[in-house]
């Protein structure tokens, strides 16, 4: 009987310890993972083909996500009444840049729709506990010459360690400016729409010394109508 009692106590202790380990695993911060951002972008593009272009945008957007159409809009508000086009845009990521802590990332690449082609930049944010990714900024424009597809999707992670301040580009006077920052401040992005209709989205990454631009989308003001 005594052996049984000891065995029961040991079993309870093991169960408690196991539960503690499981709890620690659940609560442990997620490790930086560039592949997760690439997978999210690819899944986003696949969803557009399977369920419809604007349906895919709605289902993957964060509540505070913004788009440029060409002015800045809240994505969910703008997408609410949009019907999916007969032919959804196709796109492929070419590069990904993530913060040191892996809770924010930027993907950029090429898109095609019919005979049109262009580029895109998507900013992603994830829940540090659950790991769910949602996009918070989507930007892009058409190109006369398509971007060449790379042999491999490039990936780069910000340096860890020191915590830089947020670098904000003031942009053009009178522009609609906004800035986003990763929780650890090693990745930030600025976006602006000029009074003339021009746009600029810049993503910067901490290299251990300074915030270096890694993406710089610039769209010229539309030509004035005669």
VOMI-12518 format. One record per atom (N, C-alpha, C, O): residue in one letter; y, x, z. Coordinates in steps of 0.1 Angstrom, whole numbers. Example, Ala and Ser with C-alpha at 12.3 -4.5 7.8 and 13.67 -1.06 7.14 Angstrom:
<atoms>
['a' [-57 132 78]] ['a' [-45 123 78]] ['a' [-33 132 78]] ['a' [-33 142 85]] ['s' [-22 128 71]] ['s' [-11 137 71]] ['s' [0 129 79]] ['s' [11 134 80]] 
</atoms>
This chain:
<atoms>
['x' [-12 8 0]] ['x' [0 0 0]] ['x' [13 9 0]] ['x' [22 6 -7]] ['x' [11 20 8]] ['x' [23 28 8]] ['x' [26 34 -5]] ['x' [38 36 -9]] ['x' [15 38 -12]] ['x' [17 44 -26]] ['x' [23 34 -35]] ['x' [32 37 -43]] ['x' [19 22 -34]] ['x' [25 11 -42]] ['x' [40 9 -39]] ['x' [48 7 -48]] ['x' [43 10 -26]] ['x' [57 8 -22]] ['x' [66 20 -28]] ['x' [77 18 -33]] ['x' [60 32 -27]] ['x' [67 44 -32]] ['x' [69 43 -47]] ['x' [80 46 -53]] ['x' [58 38 -54]] ['x' [59 37 -69]] ['x' [69 26 -72]] ['x' [76 28 -82]] ['x' [70 16 -65]] ['x' [80 5 -68]] ['x' [94 11 -66]] ['x' [103 8 -74]] ['x' [96 19 -56]] ['x' [109 24 -53]] ['x' [113 34 -64]] ['x' [124 34 -69]] ['x' [103 42 -69]] ['x' [106 52 -80]] ['x' [109 44 -93]] ['x' [118 48 -100]] ['x' [101 33 -95]] ['x' [104 26 -107]] ['x' [118 20 -107]] ['x' [125 19 -118]] ['x' [122 15 -96]] ['x' [135 9 -95]] ['x' [146 20 -97]] ['x' [156 17 -104]] ['x' [144 32 -91]] ['x' [153 42 -93]] ['x' [155 47 -107]] ['x' [166 49 -112]] ['x' [143 47 -114]] ['x' [143 51 -128]] ['x' [150 41 -137]] ['x' [158 44 -146]] ['x' [148 28 -133]] ['x' [155 17 -141]] ['x' [170 18 -139]] ['x' [177 16 -148]] ['x' [174 20 -126]] ['x' [188 21 -124]] ['x' [194 33 -131]] ['x' [205 32 -137]] ['x' [187 44 -130]] ['x' [192 56 -137]] ['x' [193 54 -152]] ['x' [203 58 -158]] ['x' [182 48 -157]] ['x' [182 45 -171]] ['x' [194 36 -175]] ['x' [200 38 -186]] ['x' [196 26 -167]] ['x' [208 17 -170]] ['x' [221 24 -169]] ['x' [230 21 -177]] ['x' [222 34 -160]] ['x' [234 42 -159]] ['x' [236 50 -171]] ['x' [248 51 -176]] ['x' [225 56 -176]] ['x' [226 64 -189]] ['x' [231 56 -200]] ['x' [239 59 -208]] ['x' [224 44 -201]] ['x' [227 35 -212]] ['x' [242 30 -212]] ['x' [249 29 -222]] ['x' [247 28 -200]] ['x' [261 24 -198]] ['x' [270 35 -202]] ['x' [280 32 -209]] ['x' [267 47 -198]] ['x' [275 58 -202]] ['x' [275 60 -217]] ['x' [285 64 -223]] ['x' [263 58 -223]] ['x' [263 60 -238]] ['x' [271 49 -245]] ['x' [278 52 -255]] ['x' [271 37 -239]] ['x' [279 26 -245]] ['x' [294 29 -244]] ['x' [302 25 -253]] ['x' [298 35 -233]] ['x' [312 37 -230]] ['x' [317 50 -235]] ['x' [329 53 -234]] ['x' [308 59 -240]] ['x' [312 72 -244]] ['x' [321 70 -257]] ['x' [317 63 -266]] ['x' [332 77 -258]] ['x' [341 76 -270]] ['x' [332 80 -282]] ['x' [324 89 -282]] ['x' [335 74 -294]] ['x' [328 77 -306]] ['x' [333 90 -311]] ['x' [345 93 -311]] ['x' [323 98 -317]] ['x' [327 111 -322]] ['x' [334 109 -336]] ['x' [331 100 -343]] ['x' [342 119 -339]] ['x' [349 118 -352]] ['x' [338 118 -364]] ['x' [329 126 -363]] ['x' [340 110 -374]] ['x' [330 108 -384]] ['x' [336 105 -397]] ['x' [338 93 -400]] ['x' [340 115 -405]] ['x' [346 111 -418]] ['x' [338 102 -427]] ['x' [343 94 -434]] ['x' [325 104 -426]] ['x' [316 96 -434]] ['x' [317 81 -431]] ['x' [315 72 -440]] ['x' [321 77 -419]] ['x' [322 63 -416]] ['x' [334 57 -423]] ['x' [333 45 -427]] ['x' [345 65 -425]] ['x' [356 60 -433]] ['x' [353 58 -448]] ['x' [357 49 -454]] ['x' [345 68 -453]] ['x' [341 67 -467]] ['x' [332 55 -469]] ['x' [334 48 -478]] ['x' [323 53 -459]] ['x' [314 42 -460]] ['x' [321 29 -460]] ['x' [318 19 -467]] ['x' [332 28 -451]] ['x' [340 16 -450]] ['x' [347 13 -463]] ['x' [348 1 -467]] ['x' [352 23 -469]] ['x' [359 21 -482]] ['x' [350 17 -493]] ['x' [353 8 -501]] ['x' [338 23 -494]] ['x' [328 19 -504]] ['x' [323 5 -501]] ['x' [322 -3 -511]] ['x' [321 1 -489]] ['x' [317 -12 -486]] ['x' [328 -23 -489]] ['x' [325 -34 -494]] ['x' [340 -19 -487]] ['x' [352 -27 -490]] ['x' [352 -30 -505]] ['x' [354 -41 -510]] ['x' [350 -19 -513]] ['x' [350 -21 -528]] ['x' [338 -29 -532]] ['x' [339 -37 -542]] ['x' [327 -27 -526]] ['x' [315 -35 -530]] ['x' [317 -50 -527]] ['x' [313 -59 -534]] ['x' [323 -52 -515]] ['x' [325 -66 -511]] ['x' [334 -73 -521]] ['x' [333 -85 -524]] ['x' [344 -66 -527]] ['x' [353 -72 -537]] ['x' [345 -76 -549]] ['x' [348 -87 -555]] ['x' [335 -69 -553]] ['x' [327 -73 -564]] ['x' [317 -84 -561]] ['x' [314 -93 -570]] ['x' [313 -85 -549]] ['x' [303 -95 -545]] ['x' [309 -108 -541]] ['x' [303 -119 -544]] ['x' [320 -108 -534]] ['x' [326 -120 -529]] ['x' [340 -124 -534]] ['x' [345 -135 -532]] ['x' [346 -114 -541]] ['x' [359 -117 -547]] ['x' [369 -107 -541]] ['x' [368 -103 -530]] ['x' [379 -104 -549]] ['x' [389 -94 -546]] ['x' [397 -97 -533]] ['x' [397 -89 -524]] ['x' [404 -108 -533]] ['x' [412 -111 -521]] ['x' [404 -116 -509]] ['x' [408 -114 -498]] ['x' [392 -121 -512]] ['x' [383 -124 -501]] ['x' [379 -111 -493]] ['x' [379 -111 -481]] ['x' [376 -100 -501]] ['x' [373 -88 -495]] ['x' [385 -82 -487]] ['x' [383 -77 -476]] ['x' [397 -83 -492]] ['x' [409 -79 -485]] ['x' [411 -86 -472]] ['x' [414 -81 -462]] ['x' [409 -100 -473]] ['x' [411 -108 -460]] ['x' [401 -104 -450]] ['x' [404 -103 -438]] ['x' [388 -102 -454]] ['x' [378 -100 -444]] ['x' [378 -86 -437]] ['x' [371 -84 -427]] ['x' [385 -77 -443]] ['x' [385 -63 -438]] ['x' [398 -59 -432]] ['x' [400 -48 -427]] ['x' [408 -68 -433]] ['x' [422 -64 -428]] ['x' [423 -66 -413]] ['x' [418 -75 -407]] ['x' [431 -57 -407]] ['x' [435 -58 -393]] ['x' [445 -69 -392]] ['x' [452 -72 -402]] ['x' [447 -76 -380]] ['x' [457 -86 -379]] ['x' [472 -81 -383]] ['x' [480 -89 -388]] ['x' [475 -69 -381]] ['x' [488 -63 -383]] ['x' [488 -56 -396]] ['x' [498 -48 -399]] ['x' [478 -57 -405]] ['x' [478 -49 -417]] ['x' [489 -53 -427]] ['x' [494 -64 -427]] ['x' [494 -43 -434]] ['x' [505 -45 -444]] ['x' [501 -41 -458]] ['x' [492 -32 -460]] ['x' [507 -48 -468]] ['x' [505 -45 -482]] ['x' [519 -44 -488]] ['x' [529 -47 -482]] ['x' [519 -39 -501]] ['x' [531 -38 -508]] ['x' [529 -46 -522]] ['x' [521 -42 -530]] ['x' [537 -56 -524]] ['x' [535 -65 -535]] ['x' [546 -68 -545]] ['x' [546 -79 -550]] ['x' [556 -60 -547]] ['x' [558 -46 -542]] ['x' [565 -45 -529]] ['x' [565 -34 -523]] ['x' [571 -56 -524]] ['x' [578 -55 -511]] ['x' [567 -55 -500]] ['x' [556 -59 -502]] ['x' [571 -50 -488]] ['x' [561 -50 -477]] ['x' [559 -64 -472]] ['x' [568 -72 -470]] ['x' [546 -68 -470]] ['x' [542 -81 -465]] ['x' [531 -79 -454]] ['x' [524 -69 -455]] ['x' [530 -89 -445]] ['x' [519 -89 -437]] ['x' [507 -94 -445]] ['x' [507 -104 -452]] ['x' [496 -86 -445]] ['x' [485 -88 -455]] ['x' [479 -102 -452]] ['x' [476 -109 -462]] ['x' [475 -105 -440]] ['x' [468 -118 -438]] ['x' [477 -130 -442]] ['x' [471 -139 -447]] ['x' [490 -129 -439]] ['x' [498 -140 -443]] ['x' [499 -141 -458]] ['x' [497 -152 -464]] ['x' [500 -130 -465]] ['x' [501 -130 -480]] ['x' [488 -134 -486]] ['x' [488 -141 -496]] ['x' [477 -130 -480]] ['x' [464 -133 -486]] ['x' [459 -147 -484]] ['x' [449 -151 -490]] ['x' [465 -153 -474]] ['x' [459 -166 -470]] ['x' [457 -176 -481]] ['x' [447 -183 -481]] ['x' [467 -177 -490]] ['x' [466 -187 -501]] ['x' [462 -181 -514]] ['x' [462 -188 -525]] ['x' [458 -168 -515]] ['x' [455 -161 -527]] ['x' [441 -165 -532]] ['x' [431 -164 -524]] ['x' [440 -168 -544]] ['x' [426 -171 -550]] ['x' [421 -158 -557]] ['x' [429 -151 -563]] ['x' [408 -156 -556]] ['x' [402 -144 -562]] ['x' [404 -144 -577]] ['x' [401 -155 -583]] ['x' [408 -133 -583]] ['x' [408 -133 -598]] ['x' [394 -133 -604]] ['x' [385 -130 -597]] ['x' [394 -136 -616]] ['x' [381 -137 -623]] ['x' [374 -123 -623]] ['x' [362 -122 -622]] ['x' [382 -113 -625]] ['x' [377 -99 -625]] ['x' [383 -92 -613]] ['x' [395 -89 -613]] ['x' [375 -87 -604]] ['x' [380 -80 -592]] ['x' [382 -66 -596]] ['x' [375 -60 -604]] ['x' [392 -60 -590]] ['x' [395 -46 -592]] ['x' [384 -38 -586]] ['x' [377 -41 -576]] ['x' [381 -26 -593]] ['x' [371 -17 -588]] ['x' [378 -4 -583]] ['x' [388 0 -589]] ['x' [372 2 -573]] ['x' [378 14 -569]] ['x' [368 24 -562]] ['x' [357 19 -558]] ['x' [372 37 -562]] ['x' [363 47 -556]] ['x' [371 57 -548]] ['x' [382 61 -553]] ['x' [367 60 -536]] ['x' [374 70 -528]] ['x' [372 84 -533]] ['x' [361 88 -537]] ['x' [382 92 -533]] ['x' [381 106 -537]] ['x' [383 116 -525]] ['x' [378 127 -526]] ['x' [390 111 -515]] ['x' [392 120 -503]] ['x' [395 112 -491]] ['x' [399 100 -492]] ['x' [392 118 -479]] ['x' [394 111 -467]] ['x' [400 121 -457]] ['x' [395 133 -457]] ['x' [409 117 -449]] ['x' [416 125 -439]] ['x' [415 117 -426]] ['x' [420 106 -425]] ['x' [410 124 -415]] ['x' [409 116 -402]] ['x' [416 124 -391]] ['x' [418 136 -391]] ['x' [420 116 -381]] ['x' [426 122 -369]] ['x' [415 130 -361]] ['x' [403 129 -364]] ['x' [420 138 -352]] ['x' [411 146 -344]] ['x' [401 138 -336]] ['x' [389 141 -335]] ['x' [406 126 -331]] ['x' [397 118 -322]] ['x' [389 108 -331]] ['x' [380 101 -326]] ['x' [391 108 -344]] ['x' [383 99 -353]] ['x' [386 85 -352]] ['x' [378 76 -357]] ['x' [397 81 -346]] ['x' [401 67 -345]] ['x' [410 62 -356]] ['x' [413 50 -356]] ['x' [414 70 -364]] ['x' [423 66 -376]] ['x' [420 76 -388]] ['x' [416 87 -386]] ['x' [421 70 -399]] ['x' [418 78 -411]] ['x' [425 72 -423]] ['x' [429 61 -424]] ['x' [426 81 -434]] ['x' [433 77 -446]] ['x' [423 80 -458]] ['x' [419 92 -458]] ['x' [421 71 -466]] ['x' [413 73 -478]] ['x' [422 71 -490]] ['x' [431 63 -490]] ['x' [419 79 -501]] ['x' [427 78 -513]] ['x' [417 80 -525]] ['x' [408 87 -524]] ['x' [421 74 -536]] ['x' [412 75 -548]] ['x' [417 67 -560]] ['x' [430 66 -561]] ['x' [408 63 -568]] ['x' [412 57 -581]] ['x' [407 42 -582]] ['x' [397 39 -576]] ['x' [414 34 -590]] ['x' [410 20 -592]] ['x' [411 17 -607]] ['x' [418 24 -615]] ['x' [403 7 -611]] ['x' [403 2 -625]] ['x' [402 -13 -625]] ['x' [395 -19 -616]] ['x' [409 -19 -634]] ['x' [408 -34 -636]] ['x' [411 -37 -651]] ['x' [422 -36 -655]] ['x' [400 -40 -658]] ['x' [402 -42 -672]] ['x' [405 -29 -679]] ['x' [399 -19 -677]] ['x' [416 -29 -686]] ['x' [421 -16 -692]] ['x' [431 -9 -684]] ['x' [436 2 -687]] ['x' [435 -15 -672]] ['x' [444 -9 -663]] ['x' [437 1 -654]] ['x' [425 0 -651]] ['x' [445 11 -649]] ['x' [439 21 -639]] ['x' [451 25 -630]] ['x' [462 24 -634]] ['x' [447 31 -619]] ['x' [457 36 -610]] ['x' [451 43 -598]] ['x' [439 47 -599]] ['x' [458 44 -587]] ['x' [454 51 -575]] ['x' [457 42 -563]] ['x' [464 32 -564]] ['x' [450 45 -552]] ['x' [452 37 -540]] ['x' [452 46 -528]] ['x' [447 57 -528]] ['x' [458 42 -517]] ['x' [457 48 -504]] ['x' [455 37 -494]] ['x' [462 27 -493]] ['x' [445 39 -485]] ['x' [442 29 -475]] ['x' [442 37 -461]] ['x' [436 47 -460]] ['x' [449 31 -452]] ['x' [449 36 -438]] ['x' [439 27 -430]] ['x' [440 15 -429]] ['x' [430 34 -423]] ['x' [420 27 -415]] ['x' [422 30 -400]] ['x' [426 41 -396]] ['x' [419 20 -392]] ['x' [419 22 -377]] ['x' [406 16 -371]] ['x' [401 6 -376]] ['x' [401 22 -361]] ['x' [389 17 -355]] ['x' [390 15 -340]] ['x' [398 22 -334]] ['x' [382 6 -335]] ['x' [381 4 -321]] ['x' [374 15 -315]] ['x' [362 18 -319]] ['x' [380 23 -305]] ['x' [373 35 -300]] ['x' [360 32 -293]] ['x' [352 41 -291]] ['x' [358 20 -288]] ['x' [346 16 -281]] ['x' [335 10 -290]] ['x' [324 13 -289]] ['x' [340 0 -298]] ['x' [330 -7 -306]] ['x' [328 0 -320]] ['x' [317 -2 -326]] ['x' [338 8 -324]] ['x' [336 15 -337]] ['x' [339 7 -349]] ['x' [338 12 -360]] ['x' [344 -5 -348]] ['x' [346 -13 -360]] ['x' [359 -8 -367]] ['x' [369 -6 -360]] ['x' [358 -7 -380]] ['x' [369 -2 -388]] ['x' [376 -14 -395]] ['x' [369 -23 -399]] ['x' [389 -14 -395]] ['x' [397 -23 -403]] ['x' [409 -16 -409]] ['x' [414 -6 -403]] ['x' [413 -21 -421]] ['x' [424 -14 -427]] ['x' [437 -19 -422]] ['x' [439 -31 -419]] ['x' [447 -10 -421]] ['x' [460 -15 -415]] ['x' [472 -13 -426]] ['x' [483 -17 -424]] ['x' [469 -5 -436]] ['x' [479 -4 -447]] ['x' [471 -1 -460]] ['x' [462 7 -461]] ['x' [476 -8 -470]] ['x' [470 -6 -484]] ['x' [482 -5 -494]] ['x' [491 -13 -494]] ['x' [481 6 -501]] ['x' [491 9 -511]] ['x' [485 15 -523]] ['x' [475 21 -523]] ['x' [492 13 -534]] ['x' [488 19 -547]] ['x' [497 16 -558]] ['x' [507 8 -557]] ['x' [494 21 -570]] ['x' [502 18 -582]] ['x' [494 21 -594]] ['x' [483 28 -593]] ['x' [499 17 -606]] ['x' [492 20 -618]] ['x' [495 34 -623]] ['x' [505 40 -619]] ['x' [486 40 -631]] ['x' [488 53 -637]] ['x' [486 52 -652]] ['x' [477 45 -657]] ['x' [493 60 -660]] ['x' [491 61 -674]] ['x' [478 69 -677]] ['x' [471 66 -686]] ['x' [476 79 -669]] ['x' [464 87 -670]] ['x' [456 86 -657]] ['x' [461 88 -647]] ['x' [443 82 -658]] ['x' [435 80 -646]] ['x' [433 93 -638]] ['x' [432 104 -644]] ['x' [431 92 -625]] ['x' [428 103 -617]] ['x' [414 108 -620]] ['x' [405 99 -622]] ['x' [412 121 -622]] ['x' [398 126 -624]] ['x' [389 124 -612]] ['x' [394 127 -601]] ['x' [377 120 -614]] ['x' [368 118 -602]] ['x' [363 132 -598]] ['x' [358 139 -606]] ['x' [363 134 -585]] ['x' [358 147 -580]] ['x' [343 148 -580]] ['x' [336 137 -580]] ['x' [337 159 -580]] ['x' [322 161 -578]] ['x' [318 156 -565]] ['x' [307 150 -563]] ['x' [326 158 -555]] ['x' [323 154 -541]] ['x' [335 148 -535]] ['x' [347 152 -538]] ['x' [333 138 -526]] ['x' [345 132 -519]] ['x' [349 143 -508]] ['x' [341 147 -499]] ['x' [362 147 -509]] ['x' [367 157 -500]] ['x' [370 150 -486]] ['x' [374 139 -486]] ['x' [367 157 -475]] ['x' [370 152 -462]] ['x' [376 163 -454]] ['x' [373 175 -455]] ['x' [386 159 -445]] ['x' [392 169 -437]] ['x' [396 162 -424]] ['x' [401 150 -423]] ['x' [394 169 -413]] ['x' [398 164 -399]] ['x' [409 172 -393]] ['x' [410 184 -395]] ['x' [418 165 -387]] ['x' [430 171 -380]] ['x' [425 181 -369]] ['x' [414 179 -363]] ['x' [433 191 -366]] ['x' [429 200 -356]] ['x' [430 193 -342]] ['x' [439 185 -340]] ['x' [422 197 -333]] ['x' [422 192 -319]] ['x' [429 202 -310]] ['x' [432 213 -314]] ['x' [432 197 -298]] ['x' [438 206 -288]] ['x' [452 201 -285]] ['x' [453 191 -277]] ['x' [462 207 -290]] ['x' [476 204 -286]] ['x' [479 190 -292]] ['x' [473 185 -301]] ['x' [490 184 -286]] ['x' [494 171 -290]] ['x' [508 171 -295]] ['x' [518 172 -288]] ['x' [509 171 -308]] ['x' [523 172 -314]] ['x' [531 159 -313]] ['x' [525 148 -310]] ['x' [544 160 -314]] ['x' [552 148 -315]] ['x' [551 141 -328]] ['x' [545 147 -337]] ['x' [555 129 -329]] ['x' [554 121 -341]] ['x' [566 126 -351]] ['x' [577 125 -347]] ['x' [562 130 -363]] ['x' [572 134 -373]] ['x' [575 122 -381]] ['x' [566 116 -387]] ['x' [588 118 -382]] ['x' [592 106 -389]] ['x' [602 110 -400]] ['x' [612 116 -397]] ['x' [598 107 -412]] ['x' [607 109 -423]] ['x' [617 97 -424]] ['x' [613 86 -426]] ['x' [630 100 -423]] ['x' [639 89 -422]] ['x' [640 81 -436]] ['x' [643 70 -436]] ['x' [637 88 -446]] ['x' [636 81 -459]] ['x' [650 78 -464]] ['x' [660 83 -459]] ['x' [651 70 -475]] ['x' [664 66 -481]] ['x' [671 57 -472]] ['x' [666 48 -465]] ['x' [684 58 -472]] ['x' [693 50 -464]] ['x' [691 35 -468]] ['x' [691 32 -480]] ['x' [690 26 -458]] ['x' [688 12 -461]] ['x' [674 8 -465]] ['x' [671 -3 -468]] ['x' [664 18 -465]] ['x' [650 15 -468]] ['x' [643 7 -457]] ['x' [647 9 -445]] ['x' [633 0 -461]] ['x' [624 -7 -451]] ['x' [614 3 -447]] ['x' [604 6 -454]] ['x' [616 10 -435]] ['x' [608 20 -431]] ['x' [599 16 -419]] ['x' [603 8 -411]] ['x' [587 22 -419]] ['x' [577 20 -408]] ['x' [569 32 -406]] ['x' [567 40 -415]] ['x' [564 34 -394]] ['x' [556 46 -391]] ['x' [544 41 -383]] ['x' [544 33 -375]] ['x' [532 48 -386]] ['x' [520 45 -379]] ['x' [515 58 -373]] ['x' [517 69 -379]] ['x' [508 58 -362]] ['x' [503 70 -355]] ['x' [489 68 -350]] ['x' [487 57 -344]] ['x' [481 78 -351]] ['x' [467 77 -345]] ['x' [469 78 -330]] ['x' [479 84 -325]] ['x' [460 73 -322]] ['x' [461 74 -307]] ['x' [463 88 -302]] ['x' [470 90 -292]] ['x' [458 98 -309]] ['x' [459 112 -304]] ['x' [471 119 -311]] ['x' [474 131 -308]] ['x' [478 112 -319]] ['x' [490 117 -326]] ['x' [487 129 -336]] ['x' [497 136 -339]] ['x' [475 131 -340]] ['x' [472 141 -349]] ['x' [472 137 -364]] ['x' [470 145 -373]] ['x' [474 124 -366]] ['x' [475 118 -379]] ['x' [486 107 -379]] ['x' [486 99 -370]] ['x' [495 108 -388]] ['x' [506 97 -389]] ['x' [509 94 -403]] ['x' [506 102 -412]] ['x' [515 83 -405]] ['x' [518 78 -418]] ['x' [531 71 -418]] ['x' [534 62 -409]] ['x' [540 74 -428]] ['x' [552 67 -429]] ['x' [552 59 -442]] ['x' [546 64 -452]] ['x' [559 48 -443]] ['x' [559 40 -455]] ['x' [573 34 -456]] ['x' [579 30 -446]] ['x' [579 34 -468]] ['x' [592 29 -470]] ['x' [594 22 -483]] ['x' [588 26 -493]] ['x' [602 12 -484]] ['x' [605 5 -496]] ['x' [621 6 -497]] ['x' [628 1 -488]] ['x' [625 13 -507]] ['x' [640 14 -509]] ['x' [647 2 -514]] ['x' [640 -8 -518]] ['x' [660 2 -512]] ['x' [668 -10 -516]] ['x' [667 -12 -531]] ['x' [670 -23 -537]] ['x' [663 -1 -539]] ['x' [662 -2 -553]] ['x' [648 -6 -558]] ['x' [645 -6 -570]] ['x' [639 -8 -548]] ['x' [625 -12 -551]] ['x' [616 0 -552]] ['x' [604 -2 -554]] ['x' [620 12 -550]] ['x' [611 23 -550]] ['x' [603 23 -537]] ['x' [607 17 -527]] ['x' [591 30 -537]] ['x' [583 30 -525]] ['x' [577 44 -523]] ['x' [576 52 -532]] ['x' [574 47 -510]] ['x' [568 60 -507]] ['x' [559 58 -495]] ['x' [563 52 -485]] ['x' [547 63 -496]] ['x' [538 63 -484]] ['x' [533 78 -483]] ['x' [528 84 -492]] ['x' [535 83 -471]] ['x' [532 97 -468]] ['x' [523 98 -456]] ['x' [526 92 -445]] ['x' [511 105 -457]] ['x' [502 107 -446]] ['x' [503 122 -442]] ['x' [502 131 -451]] ['x' [504 124 -429]] ['x' [505 138 -424]] ['x' [494 141 -414]] ['x' [490 132 -406]] ['x' [489 153 -414]] ['x' [478 157 -405]] ['x' [482 169 -397]] ['x' [489 179 -403]] ['x' [478 170 -385]] ['x' [481 181 -376]] ['x' [472 193 -379]] ['x' [459 191 -379]] ['x' [477 205 -383]] ['x' [469 216 -386]] ['x' [468 227 -375]] ['x' [464 238 -378]] ['x' [473 223 -364]] ['x' [473 232 -352]] ['x' [487 238 -350]] ['x' [490 244 -339]] ['x' [496 237 -360]] ['x' [509 242 -359]] ['x' [520 232 -363]] ['x' [530 231 -356]] ['x' [517 224 -373]] ['x' [527 214 -378]] ['x' [519 202 -384]] ['x' [508 203 -387]] ['x' [527 191 -386]] ['x' [522 180 -393]] ['x' [524 182 -408]] ['x' [535 182 -413]] ['x' [512 184 -415]] ['x' [513 188 -429]] ['x' [510 175 -438]] ['x' [500 168 -435]] ['x' [518 173 -448]] ['x' [515 162 -457]] ['x' [501 164 -464]] ['x' [499 175 -470]] ['x' [493 153 -464]] ['x' [480 154 -472]] ['x' [480 143 -483]] ['x' [472 145 -492]] ['x' [488 133 -481]] ['x' [489 123 -492]] ['x' [504 120 -493]] ['x' [511 118 -483]] ['x' [509 119 -505]] ['x' [523 116 -507]] ['x' [524 107 -519]] ['x' [526 112 -530]] ['x' [523 94 -517]] ['x' [524 84 -528]] ['x' [539 81 -531]] ['x' [546 77 -521]] ['x' [544 83 -543]] ['x' [558 79 -546]] ['x' [558 70 -558]] ['x' [552 74 -569]] ['x' [565 59 -557]] ['x' [566 50 -568]] ['x' [581 48 -571]] ['x' [589 45 -562]] ['x' [585 51 -583]] ['x' [599 50 -588]] ['x' [604 36 -588]] ['x' [596 26 -589]] ['x' [617 34 -587]] ['x' [623 21 -588]] ['x' [620 15 -602]] ['x' [620 22 -611]] ['x' [618 2 -602]] ['x' [615 -4 -615]] ['x' [627 -3 -624]] ['x' [639 -3 -620]] ['x' [625 -2 -637]] ['x' [636 -1 -647]] ['x' [644 -13 -647]] ['x' [639 -24 -646]] ['x' [657 -11 -648]] ['x' [666 -23 -648]] ['x' [664 -31 -661]] ['x' [663 -25 -671]] ['x' [664 -44 -659]] ['x' [663 -53 -671]] ['x' [676 -53 -679]] ['x' [687 -54 -673]] ['x' [675 -52 -692]] ['x' [687 -52 -701]] ['x' [694 -66 -700]] ['x' [704 -68 -707]] 
</atoms>
